[in-house]
């Protein structure tokens, strides 16, 4: 489906694109009343004629079941860009993934992917950090995780000293030197940008 000019600046979803998916279904006007619609899709953000029917048997039980999902306009919490939380995506969230109906999409696809990457790096860091006798490969991986998290402002600049210690513990062997040199350069660049900032 070609982009609609109004949505040309919206963040593109890898599966659904950036323009609404029109179905012609508009239950809030067709049947009168909003009580059965998802609270995330208030009239102010709901895109008319994009509704799809929900399968109430697949939703996590809630006080009020949701009978239809609409494409809704959202502003990303992180990058402040506009995006569409598609009705088909909501159906997947609330029926296949079994998210509670009170869960909402607050980040665009790009920022969600980055957030997931941060979570994975943080978990990897925590696992490696708690290894008692780390092998050199594990120290390298820990240093890489730490640098990544510093660059993403998850860790403070004080962690650069931790990275330096990890790199200094590595044996002077060819299989470690290239990666270690790359990380030392990355570390220097981070420290330089911090001192300039």
Backbone as ProteinMPNN parsed JSONL, in Angstrom:
{"seq_chain_A": "XXXXXXXXXXXXXXXXXXXXXXXXXXXXXXXXXXXXXXXXXXXXXXXXXXXXXXXXXXXXXXXXXXXXXXXXXXXXXXXXXXXXXXXXXXXXXXXXXXXXXXXXXXXXXXXXXXXXXXXXXXXXXXXXXXXXXXXXXXXXXXXXXXXXXXXXXXXXXXXXXXXXXXXXXXXXXXXXXXXXXXXXXXXXXXXXXXXXX", "coords_chain_A": {"N_chain_A": [[0.847, -1.186, 0.0], [0.646, 2.215, -0.891], [2.314, 5.043, 0.645], [0.445, 7.312, 2.617], [0.225, 10.789, 2.367], [-0.101, 12.239, 4.843], [1.051, 10.514, 6.677], [3.684, 10.3, 6.018], [5.932, 11.064, 7.465], [5.945, 9.401, 9.6], [7.314, 6.784, 11.666], [8.476, 3.877, 10.086], [7.02, 0.685, 10.148], [8.426, -2.552, 10.11], [6.86, -4.663, 9.104], [4.212, -3.719, 8.626], [4.388, -1.233, 7.443], [4.084, 2.363, 7.098], [1.712, 3.668, 6.821], [-1.848, 3.691, 7.575], [-3.73, 0.594, 7.896], [-6.368, 0.021, 6.175], [-9.566, -1.298, 6.794], [-12.187, -0.853, 6.508], [-13.895, -1.254, 8.551], [-15.589, 0.099, 11.262], [-16.436, 0.095, 14.137], [-17.14, 1.795, 16.311], [-18.714, 3.803, 15.311], [-20.405, 2.418, 13.679], [-21.891, 0.8, 15.392], [-22.418, 2.377, 17.552], [-21.247, 3.744, 20.48], [-18.553, 3.267, 22.844], [-17.748, 1.407, 24.67], [-16.804, -1.207, 24.322], [-14.407, -1.013, 23.114], [-10.843, -0.856, 22.868], [-9.038, 0.723, 25.473], [-6.748, 2.036, 24.753], [-7.258, 3.027, 22.312], [-8.515, 5.64, 22.048], [-10.813, 8.132, 20.799], [-9.316, 10.33, 19.963], [-6.819, 9.415, 19.066], [-7.343, 7.277, 17.492], [-7.553, 5.706, 14.306], [-9.911, 6.038, 11.897], [-11.927, 3.47, 10.35], [-10.163, 1.299, 10.391], [-10.426, -0.871, 11.969], [-10.181, -4.161, 13.405], [-11.606, -7.307, 14.214], [-11.553, -8.67, 17.489], [-10.524, -11.699, 19.147], [-12.119, -12.811, 21.716], [-11.787, -15.068, 23.271], [-9.116, -15.577, 23.244], [-7.834, -13.558, 24.573], [-6.213, -12.359, 27.554], [-8.044, -12.741, 30.491], [-10.02, -9.932, 31.401], [-11.358, -7.041, 33.13], [-13.028, -5.584, 31.435], [-13.706, -6.818, 28.353], [-12.136, -6.596, 25.113], [-13.45, -5.899, 22.026], [-12.696, -5.037, 19.504], [-9.825, -3.952, 17.675], [-8.08, -1.006, 16.781], [-6.032, 0.703, 14.342], [-3.788, 2.934, 15.786], [-2.545, 6.222, 16.457], [0.648, 7.063, 17.696], [3.122, 8.618, 19.817], [6.523, 8.262, 20.054], [8.097, 7.407, 23.075], [10.842, 7.58, 23.423], [12.294, 8.605, 21.047], [10.584, 10.551, 20.219], [9.227, 10.526, 17.809], [6.472, 10.133, 15.53], [4.369, 7.26, 15.197], [2.555, 4.333, 14.078], [0.573, 2.224, 16.008], [-0.368, -0.671, 15.088], [-3.518, -2.269, 14.388], [-3.441, -5.003, 13.772], [-1.041, -5.673, 14.942], [-1.63, -5.206, 17.609], [-3.535, -7.205, 17.996], [-1.861, -9.425, 17.804], [-0.169, -8.955, 20.025], [-2.004, -9.027, 22.23], [-3.408, -11.388, 21.98], [-1.89, -13.569, 20.847], [0.685, -13.311, 22.085], [-0.23, -12.939, 24.589], [-0.217, -10.621, 26.197], [-1.3, -8.44, 28.793], [-4.366, -6.558, 28.615], [-3.966, -4.045, 29.545], [-1.479, -3.316, 28.778], [0.506, -1.146, 26.832], [1.769, 0.227, 23.748], [4.559, 2.091, 23.728], [6.833, 2.842, 22.448], [8.423, 3.325, 19.262], [9.066, 0.979, 16.56], [11.843, 0.921, 15.965], [13.035, 2.023, 18.282], [12.085, 0.207, 20.145], [13.43, -2.099, 19.369], [16.032, -1.311, 19.907], [15.84, -0.992, 22.66], [15.36, -3.639, 23.421], [17.799, -4.725, 22.669], [19.481, -3.398, 24.471], [18.546, -4.469, 26.87], [19.245, -7.167, 26.536], [22.056, -6.933, 26.386], [22.585, -5.93, 28.907], [21.749, -8.071, 30.514], [23.578, -9.995, 29.656], [25.92, -8.767, 30.536], [25.502, -8.811, 33.342], [25.455, -11.578, 33.834], [28.085, -12.339, 33.052], [29.567, -10.721, 34.773], [29.188, -11.889, 37.253], [30.543, -14.263, 37.119], [32.93, -16.235, 38.678], [35.742, -17.033, 38.272], [36.754, -15.685, 35.64], [37.44, -16.44, 32.237], [39.86, -15.277, 29.769], [38.453, -14.725, 27.331], [35.907, -14.248, 28.325], [36.346, -11.988, 29.879], [36.929, -10.174, 27.842], [34.451, -10.129, 26.491], [32.895, -9.094, 28.543], [34.03, -6.552, 28.82], [33.345, -5.495, 26.313], [30.52, -5.474, 26.508], [30.215, -3.679, 28.619], [31.313, -1.289, 27.571], [29.496, -0.829, 25.49], [27.163, -0.352, 26.981], [27.913, 1.925, 28.342], [28.179, 3.733, 26.223], [25.503, 3.901, 25.505], [24.458, 5.281, 27.57], [23.567, 3.869, 29.774], [25.286, 2.966, 31.723], [27.491, 4.844, 33.852], [30.212, 7.202, 33.277], [32.201, 6.448, 35.013], [32.517, 3.759, 34.805], [34.346, 3.328, 32.83], [36.882, 2.939, 33.857], [36.687, 0.407, 34.9], [36.464, -1.067, 32.546], [38.989, -0.588, 31.478], [40.598, -1.909, 33.372], [39.762, -4.561, 32.945], [40.688, -4.978, 30.325], [43.419, -4.711, 30.741], [43.964, -7.011, 32.117], [44.07, -8.993, 30.265], [45.817, -11.616, 28.572], [48.895, -11.19, 26.761], [48.439, -12.022, 23.903], [48.113, -12.963, 20.503], [45.51, -13.681, 19.656], [43.861, -12.205, 21.301], [44.717, -9.588, 21.127], [43.94, -7.959, 18.881], [41.124, -7.493, 19.129], [41.179, -6.369, 21.68], [42.717, -4.06, 21.248], [41.019, -2.665, 19.558], [38.895, -2.19, 21.344], [40.229, -0.604, 23.225], [40.721, 1.679, 21.692], [38.104, 2.475, 21.216], [37.386, 3.014, 23.841], [39.089, 5.169, 24.408], [38.026, 7.048, 22.61], [35.476, 7.389, 23.723], [36.115, 8.459, 26.246], [37.326, 10.82, 25.418], [35.209, 12.149, 24.154], [33.592, 12.504, 26.364], [35.108, 14.223, 27.952], [35.084, 16.459, 26.339], [32.44, 17.032, 26.266]], "CA_chain_A": [[0.0, 0.0, 0.0], [1.48, 3.414, -0.938], [2.231, 5.924, 1.809], [-0.49, 8.436, 2.597], [1.068, 11.948, 2.726], [-0.177, 12.593, 6.276], [1.863, 9.587, 7.464], [5.005, 10.157, 5.387], [6.996, 11.265, 8.461], [5.8, 8.418, 10.673], [8.311, 5.712, 11.645], [7.975, 2.728, 9.336], [7.016, -0.63, 10.781], [8.987, -3.473, 9.107], [5.843, -5.539, 8.518], [2.974, -3.05, 8.247], [4.652, 0.036, 6.778], [3.891, 3.571, 7.908], [0.351, 4.167, 6.613], [-2.868, 2.825, 8.186], [-4.254, -0.572, 7.167], [-7.821, 0.24, 6.171], [-10.403, -2.502, 6.698], [-13.571, -0.428, 6.296], [-14.669, -1.551, 9.76], [-15.55, 1.255, 12.158], [-17.54, -0.27, 15.044], [-17.606, 2.814, 17.263], [-19.799, 4.545, 14.682], [-21.357, 1.464, 13.109], [-22.76, 0.242, 16.43], [-22.692, 3.391, 18.561], [-20.725, 3.46, 21.809], [-17.125, 2.965, 22.905], [-17.443, 0.6, 25.851], [-16.15, -2.467, 23.991], [-13.159, -0.731, 22.407], [-9.643, -0.814, 23.688], [-8.831, 2.068, 26.024], [-5.626, 2.674, 24.053], [-7.692, 3.6, 21.047], [-9.487, 6.709, 22.242], [-11.147, 8.776, 19.525], [-8.299, 11.315, 19.569], [-5.67, 8.791, 18.396], [-7.834, 6.165, 16.684], [-7.664, 5.977, 12.873], [-11.188, 5.447, 11.481], [-12.008, 2.45, 9.286], [-9.01, 0.39, 10.454], [-10.692, -1.848, 13.03], [-10.275, -5.602, 13.157], [-12.295, -7.966, 15.327], [-10.737, -9.406, 18.463], [-11.0, -13.016, 19.574], [-12.198, -12.673, 23.17], [-11.335, -16.31, 23.908], [-7.651, -15.618, 23.273], [-7.325, -12.476, 25.423], [-6.1, -12.581, 28.992], [-9.286, -12.213, 31.074], [-9.938, -8.558, 31.904], [-12.634, -6.536, 33.631], [-13.813, -5.301, 30.233], [-13.078, -7.416, 27.171], [-11.998, -5.723, 23.954], [-14.033, -6.594, 20.874], [-12.06, -4.57, 18.263], [-8.593, -3.167, 17.741], [-7.914, -0.005, 15.729], [-4.74, 1.364, 14.186], [-3.787, 4.156, 16.59], [-1.348, 7.06, 16.34], [1.432, 7.137, 18.929], [4.373, 9.373, 19.8], [7.512, 7.428, 20.735], [8.601, 7.924, 24.342], [12.287, 7.807, 23.361], [12.757, 9.478, 19.958], [9.538, 11.561, 20.016], [8.669, 10.435, 16.464], [5.142, 9.55, 15.439], [4.277, 5.938, 14.587], [1.237, 3.703, 14.229], [0.448, 0.938, 16.687], [-1.339, -1.261, 14.177], [-4.53, -3.166, 14.943], [-2.955, -6.386, 13.629], [0.019, -5.842, 15.936], [-2.318, -5.31, 18.898], [-4.121, -8.553, 18.041], [-0.743, -10.33, 18.092], [0.254, -8.714, 21.412], [-2.987, -9.36, 23.256], [-3.975, -12.723, 21.799], [-0.846, -14.584, 20.671], [1.705, -13.162, 23.13], [-0.946, -12.943, 25.874], [-0.002, -9.425, 27.014], [-2.529, -7.925, 29.4], [-4.976, -5.476, 27.844], [-3.497, -2.755, 30.052], [-0.169, -3.033, 28.183], [0.422, -0.245, 25.681], [3.001, 0.382, 22.974], [5.003, 3.473, 23.947], [8.027, 3.083, 21.64], [8.366, 2.889, 17.866], [9.781, -0.293, 16.316], [13.289, 1.136, 16.047], [13.421, 2.201, 19.69], [11.815, -1.059, 20.841], [14.528, -3.002, 19.041], [17.193, -0.842, 20.66], [15.57, -1.303, 24.069], [15.569, -5.077, 23.582], [19.248, -4.92, 22.601], [20.031, -2.944, 25.753], [18.175, -5.456, 27.896], [20.069, -8.356, 26.319], [23.44, -6.601, 26.762], [22.631, -5.804, 30.367], [21.681, -9.439, 31.058], [24.87, -10.621, 29.368], [26.884, -8.15, 31.451], [25.25, -9.321, 34.698], [25.881, -12.986, 33.885], [29.549, -12.388, 33.002], [30.111, -10.05, 35.956], [29.096, -12.771, 38.411], [31.399, -15.442, 36.96], [34.005, -16.086, 39.673], [37.058, -17.061, 37.608], [36.489, -15.465, 34.223], [38.48, -16.686, 31.241], [40.135, -14.059, 28.989], [37.349, -14.458, 26.394], [34.788, -13.694, 29.09], [36.716, -10.606, 30.218], [36.752, -9.379, 26.616], [33.013, -9.962, 26.274], [32.421, -8.198, 29.6], [34.489, -5.206, 28.449], [32.516, -5.06, 25.181], [29.188, -5.153, 27.043], [30.324, -2.487, 29.458], [31.474, -0.144, 26.674], [28.212, -0.624, 24.802], [26.219, 0.234, 27.938], [28.377, 3.296, 28.6], [27.808, 4.526, 25.04], [24.048, 4.062, 25.489], [24.114, 6.023, 28.799], [23.021, 3.007, 30.822], [26.326, 3.056, 32.744], [28.151, 6.146, 33.939], [31.59, 7.268, 32.779], [33.092, 5.798, 35.98], [32.71, 2.373, 34.384], [35.467, 3.219, 31.882], [38.024, 2.392, 34.605], [36.427, -1.038, 34.982], [36.811, -1.606, 31.222], [40.455, -0.538, 31.363], [41.146, -3.0, 34.204], [39.485, -5.823, 32.253], [41.59, -5.083, 29.176], [44.791, -4.891, 31.249], [44.1, -8.384, 32.62], [44.165, -9.947, 29.149], [47.174, -12.046, 28.218], [49.441, -10.581, 25.543], [48.408, -13.055, 22.876], [47.588, -12.458, 19.243], [44.064, -13.879, 19.51], [43.147, -11.19, 22.081], [45.249, -8.241, 20.922], [43.204, -7.144, 17.906], [39.873, -7.05, 19.763], [41.515, -5.497, 22.813], [43.14, -2.762, 20.697], [39.8, -2.0, 19.081], [38.168, -1.709, 22.524], [40.996, 0.511, 23.814], [40.455, 2.856, 20.858], [36.716, 2.85, 21.517], [37.435, 3.588, 25.185], [39.718, 6.489, 24.267], [37.039, 7.92, 21.948], [34.421, 7.69, 24.703], [36.669, 9.382, 27.261], [37.56, 12.118, 24.769], [33.907, 12.815, 23.965], [33.099, 12.889, 27.695], [35.85, 15.411, 28.404], [34.668, 17.591, 25.499], [31.018, 17.303, 26.498]], "C_chain_A": [[0.891, 1.246, 0.0], [1.286, 4.273, 0.31], [1.188, 7.013, 1.588], [0.306, 9.646, 3.079], [1.054, 12.299, 4.212], [0.764, 11.737, 7.121], [3.292, 9.439, 6.926], [6.16, 10.335, 6.376], [6.886, 10.3, 9.643], [6.904, 7.364, 10.532], [7.702, 4.485, 10.957], [8.094, 1.449, 10.156], [7.518, -1.632, 9.745], [7.954, -4.374, 8.438], [4.665, -4.769, 7.931], [3.171, -1.723, 7.526], [4.431, 1.223, 7.687], [2.491, 4.164, 7.773], [-0.666, 3.194, 7.208], [-3.268, 1.666, 7.274], [-5.781, -0.492, 7.229], [-8.579, -1.062, 5.942], [-11.847, -2.147, 6.349], [-14.453, -0.655, 7.509], [-14.463, -0.417, 10.765], [-16.615, 1.083, 13.24], [-18.013, 0.839, 15.967], [-18.686, 3.695, 16.65], [-20.854, 3.592, 14.127], [-22.359, 0.978, 14.157], [-23.078, 1.228, 17.547], [-22.194, 2.988, 19.931], [-19.291, 2.997, 21.757], [-16.788, 1.925, 23.96], [-16.663, -0.663, 25.527], [-14.804, -2.251, 23.3], [-12.002, -0.627, 23.384], [-9.403, 0.593, 24.202], [-7.671, 2.786, 25.36], [-6.092, 3.396, 22.798], [-8.811, 4.612, 21.257], [-9.696, 7.422, 20.913], [-10.045, 9.71, 19.051], [-7.125, 10.689, 18.821], [-6.079, 7.663, 17.454], [-7.963, 6.59, 15.222], [-8.915, 5.279, 12.364], [-11.024, 4.421, 10.359], [-10.799, 1.517, 9.237], [-9.23, -0.745, 11.453], [-10.614, -3.281, 12.507], [-10.879, -6.237, 14.416], [-11.294, -8.714, 16.207], [-11.357, -10.775, 18.71], [-10.964, -13.015, 21.104], [-11.703, -13.912, 23.905], [-9.821, -16.386, 24.03], [-7.044, -14.537, 24.165], [-7.168, -12.958, 26.861], [-7.363, -11.991, 29.622], [-9.08, -10.833, 31.698], [-11.318, -8.13, 32.374], [-13.581, -6.255, 32.476], [-13.069, -5.895, 29.05], [-13.045, -6.401, 26.033], [-12.497, -6.476, 22.732], [-13.363, -6.218, 19.561], [-10.777, -3.813, 18.576], [-8.585, -2.202, 16.553], [-6.433, 0.304, 15.538], [-4.82, 2.664, 14.986], [-2.47, 4.902, 16.401], [-0.677, 7.158, 17.705], [2.643, 8.039, 18.715], [5.376, 8.592, 20.637], [8.06, 8.128, 21.976], [10.079, 8.316, 24.241], [12.688, 8.825, 22.304], [11.769, 10.58, 19.615], [8.953, 11.572, 18.605], [7.28, 9.814, 16.525], [5.231, 8.173, 14.773], [2.867, 5.411, 14.778], [1.399, 2.397, 14.991], [-0.713, 0.24, 15.977], [-2.294, -2.226, 14.882], [-4.058, -4.618, 14.883], [-1.856, -6.683, 14.65], [-0.595, -5.979, 17.335], [-2.918, -6.71, 19.057], [-3.048, -9.575, 18.4], [-0.302, -10.194, 19.553], [-0.716, -9.358, 22.402], [-3.561, -10.771, 23.132], [-2.909, -13.802, 21.666], [0.2, -14.52, 21.788], [1.098, -13.118, 24.526], [-0.552, -11.781, 26.789], [-1.342, -9.021, 27.603], [-3.054, -6.752, 28.593], [-4.582, -4.094, 28.354], [-2.1, -2.409, 29.529], [-0.361, -2.139, 26.967], [1.774, -0.165, 24.994], [3.442, 1.841, 23.079], [6.253, 3.823, 23.145], [7.79, 2.629, 20.209], [9.198, 1.613, 17.711], [11.287, -0.149, 16.497], [13.743, 1.227, 17.494], [13.139, 0.945, 20.512], [12.95, -2.048, 20.618], [15.78, -2.62, 19.822], [17.041, -1.172, 22.137], [15.798, -2.789, 24.349], [17.055, -5.409, 23.561], [19.932, -4.517, 23.899], [19.757, -3.959, 26.854], [19.043, -6.701, 27.772], [21.522, -8.107, 26.736], [23.572, -6.528, 28.275], [22.589, -7.179, 31.031], [23.009, -10.16, 30.849], [25.94, -10.089, 30.309], [26.733, -8.735, 32.852], [25.732, -10.759, 34.842], [27.402, -13.087, 33.931], [30.177, -11.795, 34.262], [30.149, -10.996, 37.156], [29.849, -14.096, 38.244], [32.62, -15.254, 37.852], [35.383, -16.034, 39.015], [36.856, -16.939, 36.111], [37.706, -15.799, 33.367], [38.725, -15.394, 30.467], [39.025, -13.706, 27.998], [36.155, -13.818, 27.105], [35.086, -12.259, 29.52], [36.561, -9.68, 29.017], [35.274, -9.098, 26.365], [32.415, -9.006, 27.302], [32.81, -6.757, 29.294], [33.65, -4.649, 27.299], [31.117, -4.651, 25.644], [29.21, -3.834, 27.796], [30.461, -1.226, 28.594], [30.175, 0.191, 25.952], [27.23, 0.091, 25.731], [26.625, 1.639, 28.359], [27.946, 4.202, 27.451], [26.312, 4.813, 24.987], [23.537, 4.765, 26.749], [23.381, 5.184, 29.835], [23.982, 3.023, 32.006], [26.953, 4.446, 32.718], [29.591, 6.056, 33.431], [32.579, 6.604, 33.747], [33.403, 4.357, 35.584], [33.868, 2.22, 33.387], [36.704, 2.636, 32.575], [37.903, 0.872, 34.738], [36.825, -1.707, 33.658], [38.328, -1.652, 31.069], [41.111, -1.672, 32.166], [40.951, -4.356, 33.515], [40.454, -6.034, 31.086], [43.036, -5.313, 29.611], [45.035, -6.302, 31.782], [44.29, -9.41, 31.502], [45.605, -10.359, 28.885], [47.608, -11.419, 26.888], [49.582, -11.665, 24.475], [47.677, -12.51, 21.659], [46.067, -12.564, 19.146], [43.237, -12.873, 20.314], [43.517, -9.769, 21.659], [44.407, -7.378, 19.987], [41.902, -6.61, 18.495], [40.138, -6.083, 20.895], [41.929, -4.112, 22.324], [41.939, -1.972, 20.193], [39.011, -1.416, 20.263], [38.892, -0.555, 23.204], [40.772, 1.804, 23.014], [39.049, 3.392, 21.109], [36.64, 3.552, 22.875], [38.012, 4.998, 25.152], [38.742, 7.483, 23.644], [35.926, 8.33, 22.915], [34.924, 8.703, 25.724], [36.902, 10.771, 26.677], [36.238, 12.865, 24.601], [33.309, 13.257, 25.299], [33.807, 14.147, 28.197], [35.475, 16.647, 27.605], [33.231, 18.003, 25.78], [30.811, 17.967, 27.818]], "O_chain_A": [[1.809, 1.331, 0.815], [0.233, 4.236, 0.947], [1.073, 7.563, 0.492], [0.996, 9.555, 4.094], [2.098, 12.623, 4.777], [1.228, 12.183, 8.171], [4.021, 8.54, 7.345], [7.25, 9.811, 6.149], [7.67, 10.39, 10.588], [7.371, 7.084, 9.427], [6.558, 4.113, 11.221], [9.124, 1.172, 10.77], [7.08, -1.576, 8.596], [8.163, -4.805, 7.304], [4.169, -5.117, 6.859], [2.199, -1.143, 7.042], [4.572, 1.115, 8.905], [2.124, 5.063, 8.529], [-0.381, 2.003, 7.334], [-3.158, 1.749, 6.051], [-6.396, -0.89, 8.218], [-8.276, -1.824, 5.023], [-12.632, -3.007, 5.948], [-15.629, -0.29, 7.501], [-13.337, -0.028, 11.075], [-17.591, 1.833, 13.269], [-19.174, 0.837, 16.375], [-19.493, 4.276, 17.376], [-22.042, 3.912, 14.104], [-23.532, 0.769, 13.85], [-23.919, 0.944, 18.4], [-22.662, 1.998, 20.494], [-18.85, 2.411, 20.769], [-15.613, 1.593, 24.121], [-15.923, -1.153, 26.38], [-14.136, -3.219, 22.939], [-12.181, -0.347, 24.569], [-9.547, 1.559, 23.453], [-7.605, 4.015, 25.394], [-5.399, 4.274, 22.284], [-9.908, 4.466, 20.719], [-8.863, 7.33, 20.011], [-9.857, 9.868, 17.845], [-6.49, 11.368, 18.014], [-5.251, 7.151, 16.701], [-8.424, 7.693, 14.928], [-8.984, 4.05, 12.393], [-10.109, 4.504, 9.54], [-10.448, 1.005, 8.174], [-8.302, -1.499, 11.745], [-10.93, -3.57, 11.352], [-10.679, -5.755, 15.531], [-10.328, -9.305, 15.724], [-12.554, -10.979, 18.51], [-9.907, -13.197, 21.708], [-11.246, -13.814, 25.044], [-9.297, -17.166, 24.825], [-5.856, -14.597, 24.479], [-7.89, -13.842, 27.322], [-7.721, -10.853, 29.32], [-8.111, -10.593, 32.417], [-12.321, -8.77, 32.058], [-14.756, -6.619, 32.507], [-11.93, -5.517, 28.775], [-13.839, -5.46, 26.005], [-12.019, -7.571, 22.436], [-13.438, -6.978, 18.595], [-10.663, -3.132, 19.595], [-9.031, -2.547, 15.459], [-5.654, 0.179, 16.484], [-5.796, 3.405, 14.88], [-1.418, 4.292, 16.209], [-1.34, 7.316, 18.731], [3.125, 8.205, 17.595], [5.112, 8.292, 21.801], [8.439, 9.298, 21.925], [10.52, 9.264, 24.891], [13.354, 9.81, 22.621], [12.078, 11.456, 18.807], [8.257, 12.517, 18.235], [6.956, 9.07, 17.45], [6.065, 7.951, 13.896], [2.08, 5.97, 15.543], [2.251, 1.571, 14.663], [-1.882, 0.527, 16.234], [-1.924, -2.904, 15.84], [-4.252, -5.376, 15.833], [-1.753, -7.799, 15.159], [-0.128, -6.779, 18.145], [-2.819, -7.32, 20.122], [-3.286, -10.481, 19.199], [-0.088, -11.195, 20.236], [-0.319, -10.12, 23.283], [-4.14, -11.289, 24.087], [-3.011, -14.848, 22.306], [0.559, -15.545, 22.367], [1.807, -13.242, 25.525], [-0.55, -11.927, 28.012], [-2.39, -9.231, 26.992], [-2.282, -6.033, 27.959], [-4.827, -3.088, 27.688], [-1.59, -1.324, 29.808], [-1.276, -2.347, 26.17], [2.805, -0.458, 25.601], [2.761, 2.73, 22.567], [6.691, 4.974, 23.156], [7.053, 1.673, 19.963], [9.935, 1.224, 18.617], [11.929, -1.001, 17.111], [14.717, 0.586, 17.889], [13.863, 0.646, 21.461], [13.38, -2.742, 21.539], [16.497, -3.481, 20.333], [18.001, -1.583, 22.789], [16.359, -3.155, 25.382], [17.524, -6.255, 24.323], [20.842, -5.197, 24.372], [20.63, -4.265, 27.666], [19.522, -7.232, 28.774], [22.146, -8.963, 27.363], [24.55, -7.006, 28.849], [23.308, -7.425, 32.0], [23.504, -10.845, 31.744], [26.764, -10.848, 30.819], [27.724, -9.114, 33.478], [26.345, -11.117, 35.848], [27.953, -13.828, 34.745], [31.187, -12.294, 34.758], [31.054, -10.906, 37.986], [29.798, -14.954, 39.125], [33.277, -14.216, 37.784], [36.112, -15.06, 39.201], [36.793, -17.938, 35.395], [38.843, -15.487, 33.722], [37.883, -14.497, 30.5], [38.687, -12.533, 27.835], [35.479, -12.952, 26.547], [34.193, -11.411, 29.527], [36.116, -8.54, 29.156], [34.891, -7.967, 26.063], [31.537, -8.206, 26.978], [32.01, -5.842, 29.486], [33.286, -3.474, 27.305], [30.593, -3.618, 25.228], [28.333, -2.987, 27.625], [29.804, -0.217, 28.853], [29.807, 1.359, 25.823], [26.547, 1.027, 25.317], [25.769, 2.456, 28.698], [27.418, 5.293, 27.667], [25.899, 5.855, 24.479], [22.329, 4.839, 26.974], [22.659, 5.719, 30.676], [23.551, 3.085, 33.157], [26.944, 5.13, 31.695], [30.112, 4.967, 33.189], [33.682, 6.237, 33.341], [34.428, 3.805, 35.981], [34.319, 1.103, 33.13], [37.485, 1.92, 31.949], [38.9, 0.151, 34.692], [37.441, -2.773, 33.651], [38.882, -2.641, 30.588], [42.055, -2.309, 31.7], [41.854, -5.192, 33.502], [40.973, -7.133, 30.889], [43.788, -6.02, 28.94], [46.181, -6.739, 31.885], [44.632, -10.563, 31.765], [46.514, -9.532, 28.969], [46.784, -11.155, 26.012], [50.675, -12.15, 24.187], [46.75, -11.707, 21.772], [45.407, -11.664, 18.626], [42.047, -12.699, 20.049], [42.716, -8.848, 21.816], [44.182, -6.2, 20.263], [41.605, -5.421, 18.379], [39.421, -5.097, 21.062], [41.54, -3.104, 22.913], [41.858, -0.758, 20.382], [38.522, -0.289, 20.193], [38.253, 0.37, 23.705], [40.648, 2.885, 23.59], [38.836, 4.6, 21.202], [35.93, 4.544, 23.04], [37.485, 5.909, 25.792], [38.64, 8.624, 24.094], [35.491, 9.482, 22.919], [34.245, 9.683, 26.028], [36.701, 11.779, 27.355], [36.154, 14.063, 24.87], [32.603, 14.263, 25.363], [33.183, 15.026, 28.792], [35.537, 17.763, 28.122], [32.844, 19.152, 25.568], [29.677, 18.272, 28.185]]}, "name": "protein", "num_of_chains": 1, "seq": "XXXXXXXXXXXXXXXXXXXXXXXXXXXXXXXXXXXXXXXXXXXXXXXXXXXXXXXXXXXXXXXXXXXXXXXXXXXXXXXXXXXXXXXXXXXXXXXXXXXXXXXXXXXXXXXXXXXXXXXXXXXXXXXXXXXXXXXXXXXXXXXXXXXXXXXXXXXXXXXXXXXXXXXXXXXXXXXXXXXXXXXXXXXXXXXXXXXXX"}
